[in-house]
């Protein structure tokens, strides 16, 4: 009973996991989640998956190709060359 009070349950940890990952928990709540993750393999695996998901989402769009302003003109020219478009 005291262990659960100090380390929290899986449900309590899950409810605060996102805030913990974002560094938004302070004091006892932060210690409680950290303690639970240190002892619960299942919650630790979920937390690690959450961190991997966050990292993946943050990397989306990080590598964007350089914009080519002339791309639209190139597309139109190719369509006309291949007979798919009509010249005005």
Buried (B, 14 or more C-beta within 10 A) or exposed (E): EEEEEEBBEEEBBBEBBEBBBEEEBEEEBBBBBBBBBEEBEEBBEBBEEBEEEEEEEEEEEEEEEEEEEEEEEEEEEEEEEEEEEEEE
